[in-house]
Amino acid sequence: MSAPPGEVATTAHYGDYSGVAGAYAALEQWRAGDGRRPAGVNWEVYGDWDDDPAKRRTGVCFLLEPAAR
């Protein structure tokens, strides 16, 4: 499976998966502040597993509608 084409806003969360909601909130805040609209697709990319939750990386990605010109 591949990611859909287009511009993507992304951030990384380090820590237990229960805290990933904060990464979504940060992207939503950035998107709204920058006047960008979501294209309706988002996904997560999980890093290598580690028994230490502080070392777990989760990438959060939002596909964006094309920017107004």
N, C-alpha and C positions, 0 to 999 in steps of 0.2 A: 504494500500500500504506500502511496506517496502523498505528500501534502498537496493541497490544491494550489494552483498558480495565483499569484497576486502578492500585494504588499502585506506584510505581517508585522504586528507589534508583539514583542516577546519580552519576558522577564524570567528570572530564575529564582526559585525558592530553595533554600537550604534548610533542611530540618525534617522533622516528622511530617508525614503526609497530612496529618490533621490540620496543619497550618497553611496548606496550599490556598485556601480561600483568601488569604491576605494578598497573594500574588494576583489573583483574579481582581480583587478590589483595587489594587494599584494600577493594573492595566485599564480598568474601567475609568478610574479617575483621570489617568493620562489621556485616554481616548476622548472623554467628554471635554476635558480642558483644551484639547487640541482641535476640537470640532470634527473629529473623525467618526465615521459610522461603521459599525461592525457589519461584516458580510454574512453573518449567521453561522460561521464555522469557527470552532476553537478546538484545541487539542493540547494534550500534555505529552512531554517527552521525559521518560524516566532514566536517570543515570544509573550507573552500576550500583547494585545493592551493597549496603554496608550495615553491619550490626549496630553501629553507632548512628542513631538518627540524625545527629548534627552533620554527618558527612553525606547524607542523601541529598541528591540534587534533582529537582523537578523543574523542567522548562514548561512555561505556560505560554501558549501562542494564540493570538486572535487574528483571523483573516480580516482585512479591512476593505471596505468599498474604495474604489479609486478616489483619490483626493480631488476636490473641486479645483478647477483651474481658472 
